[in-house]
Amino acid sequence: MDKQHLKGAADKAKGAVKDAAGKLTGDKSLQAEGKMDKAKGEARGAVGDVKDSLKK
C-alpha cells in the first residue's frame, strides 16, 4: 500500500463517520461532508491503483 492508498482509506473512514453522524443527528451538511470525504477517498484509491499499475 502506498501513500495514496493510505490517504484514500483514511478519507473513506472519516467520511463514513461524518455521514453516519449526520444521519443520526439529522445534520444534512455533515452528511454531505461525509459523502464528499468518501468520494475523495475513492478517488485517492484510484490514483494509487494507477500508480501501482504504472510501476509494473
C-alpha positions as a Markdown table, in Angstrom:
| # | Residue | x | y | z |
|---|---|---|---|---|
| 1 | Met | 0.0 | 0.0 | 0.0 |
| 2 | Asp | 1.4 | 3.4 | -1.0 |
| 3 | Lys | 0.7 | 6.8 | 0.4 |
| 4 | Gln | -2.3 | 7.4 | -1.9 |
| 5 | His | -4.0 | 4.2 | -0.8 |
| 6 | Leu | -3.5 | 5.1 | 2.9 |
| 7 | Lys | -4.8 | 8.6 | 2.4 |
| 8 | Gly | -7.7 | 7.2 | 0.5 |
| 9 | Ala | -8.6 | 4.7 | 3.2 |
| 10 | Ala | -8.4 | 7.4 | 5.9 |
| 11 | Asp | -10.6 | 9.8 | 3.9 |
| 12 | Lys | -13.2 | 7.0 | 3.3 |
| 13 | Ala | -13.2 | 6.1 | 7.0 |
| 14 | Lys | -13.5 | 9.8 | 8.0 |
| 15 | Gly | -16.3 | 10.2 | 5.5 |
| 16 | Ala | -18.2 | 7.2 | 6.8 |
| 17 | Val | -18.1 | 8.6 | 10.3 |
| 18 | Lys | -19.3 | 12.0 | 9.3 |
| 19 | Asp | -22.0 | 10.5 | 7.1 |
| 20 | Ala | -23.3 | 8.3 | 9.9 |
| 21 | Ala | -23.1 | 11.2 | 12.4 |
| 22 | Gly | -25.0 | 13.4 | 10.0 |
| 23 | Lys | -27.7 | 10.8 | 9.6 |
| 24 | Leu | -28.1 | 10.3 | 13.4 |
| 25 | Thr | -28.3 | 14.0 | 14.2 |
| 26 | Gly | -30.3 | 15.0 | 11.1 |
| 27 | Asp | -27.4 | 17.3 | 10.0 |
| 28 | Lys | -27.6 | 17.3 | 6.2 |
| 29 | Ser | -24.5 | 19.4 | 6.0 |
| 30 | Leu | -22.4 | 17.0 | 8.0 |
| 31 | Gln | -23.8 | 14.1 | 6.0 |
| 32 | Ala | -22.9 | 15.9 | 2.7 |
| 33 | Glu | -19.3 | 16.4 | 4.0 |
| 34 | Gly | -19.1 | 12.7 | 4.8 |
| 35 | Lys | -20.2 | 11.8 | 1.3 |
| 36 | Met | -17.6 | 14.2 | -0.2 |
| 37 | Asp | -14.9 | 12.7 | 2.0 |
| 38 | Lys | -15.8 | 9.2 | 0.9 |
| 39 | Ala | -15.7 | 10.2 | -2.7 |
| 40 | Lys | -12.3 | 11.9 | -2.2 |
| 41 | Gly | -11.1 | 8.6 | -0.6 |
| 42 | Glu | -12.3 | 6.6 | -3.6 |
| 43 | Ala | -10.5 | 9.0 | -5.9 |
| 44 | Arg | -7.3 | 8.7 | -4.0 |
| 45 | Gly | -7.6 | 5.0 | -4.0 |
| 46 | Ala | -8.0 | 5.1 | -7.8 |
| 47 | Val | -4.9 | 7.3 | -8.1 |
| 48 | Gly | -3.0 | 4.8 | -6.0 |
| 49 | Asp | -4.2 | 1.9 | -8.3 |
| 50 | Val | -3.0 | 3.8 | -11.4 |
| 51 | Lys | 0.4 | 4.5 | -9.8 |
| 52 | Asp | 0.7 | 0.8 | -8.8 |
| 53 | Ser | -0.1 | -0.3 | -12.4 |
| 54 | Leu | 2.5 | 2.0 | -13.8 |
| 55 | Lys | 5.2 | 0.7 | -11.5 |
| 56 | Lys | 4.8 | -2.8 | -13.0 |
